[in-house]
Amino acid sequence: MDLLYVRFYVMSIHKTARISFGAKLDKMNPKGIHIGKESYITSGAIVFAHDYSRDLHCDTYIGEKCFIGVNVIIMAGITIGDEVIVGSGAVVTKNIPSNCIIVGNPARILREGIKTNKFGQLVNN
């Protein structure tokens, strides 16, 4: 699946990132999708890189070692930093700094200063 996104749709997805089968990455502006190394996008997550109502095509970035939970929605033009965990069902409408856990609709920071391993697994401090 990842190979289809990279070769056919020309999305910028690091070869060590993992995309679940049920995840939906924006095919209206596929070149606007950027996913960093060792990040994991789970089933039902939606990552937008366009906004039809505003006729907007932009770049959406997900950093390194991030975990994007089930049914998360990431709006177009958002930048998510490195080592971020996005809780299930969150709607990300603003840029997110590195090293935090975010939850809710709209998403807000729940915890800062975290560290993650491969695929966004939380390192207990």
Residue pairs with C-beta under 8 A, 6 or more apart in sequence:
1 19
1 21
2 13
2 15
2 17
2 18
2 19
5 11
5 13
5 19
5 25
5 30
5 33
6 12
6 13
6 15
9 25
9 27
9 30
9 33
10 30
10 31
11 25
11 30
11 31
11 33
11 34
11 35
12 31
12 33
12 34
12 35
13 19
13 33
13 34
13 35
14 35
14 36
14 37
14 38
14 39
14 64
15 37
16 37
16 38
16 118
17 35
17 36
17 37
17 38
17 39
17 40
17 41
18 39
18 40
18 41
18 119
19 25
19 35
19 41
20 40
20 41
20 42
20 43
20 45
21 43
22 42
22 43
22 44
23 41
23 42
23 43
23 44
23 45
23 46
23 47
23 68
24 44
24 45
24 46
24 47
25 33
25 41
25 47
26 32
26 33
26 47
26 48
26 49
26 50
26 60
26 76
28 49
28 50
28 52
28 57
29 49
29 50
29 57
29 58
29 76
30 49
31 49
32 49
32 50
32 57
32 58
32 59
32 60
32 76
33 47
33 49
33 60
34 59
34 60
34 61
34 62
35 41
35 62
36 61
36 62
36 63
36 64
36 65
36 66
36 82
37 64
37 65
38 64
38 65
38 118
38 119
38 120
39 62
39 63
39 64
39 65
39 66
39 67
39 68
39 119
39 120
40 66
40 67
40 68
40 119
40 120
41 47
41 62
41 68
42 67
42 68
42 69
42 70
42 72
43 70
44 70
44 71
44 72
45 68
45 69
45 70
45 71
45 72
45 73
45 74
46 72
46 73
46 74
47 60
47 62
47 68
47 74
48 60
48 73
48 74
48 75
48 76
49 57
49 58
49 59
49 60
49 76
49 77
50 56
50 57
50 58
50 76
51 58
51 75
51 76
51 77
56 76
56 77
57 76
58 76
58 77
59 77
60 74
60 75
60 76
60 77
60 78
60 79
61 78
61 79
61 80
62 68
62 74
62 80
63 79
63 80
63 81
63 82
63 83
63 84
63 98
64 82
64 83
65 82
65 83
65 116
65 117
65 118
65 119
65 120
66 80
66 82
66 83
66 84
66 85
66 86
66 116
66 120
67 84
67 85
67 86
67 116
67 119
67 120
67 121
68 74
68 86
68 120
69 85
69 86
69 87
69 88
69 89
69 90
70 88
70 89
71 88
71 89
72 86
72 87
72 88
72 89
72 90
72 91
72 92
73 90
73 91
73 92
74 80
74 86
74 92
75 91
75 92
75 93
78 92
78 93
78 94
78 95
78 96
79 95
79 96
80 86
80 92
80 95
80 96
81 96
81 97
81 98
81 99
81 100
82 98
82 99
83 98
83 99
83 114
83 115
83 116
83 120
84 96
84 98
84 99
84 100
84 101
84 102
84 116
84 120
85 100
85 101
85 102
85 114
85 116
85 120
85 122
86 92
86 96
86 102
86 103
86 107
87 101
87 102
87 103
87 104
87 107
87 110
89 105
90 102
90 103
90 104
90 105
90 107
91 104
91 105
91 106
91 107
92 102
92 106
92 107
93 106
93 107
94 106
94 107
96 102
96 107
96 109
97 109
97 112
99 112
99 113
99 114
99 115
100 109
100 110
100 111
100 112
100 113
100 114
101 109
101 110
101 111
101 114
101 122
102 108
102 109
102 110
103 110
104 110
114 122
114 123
114 125
115 122
115 123
115 125
116 122
116 123
117 123
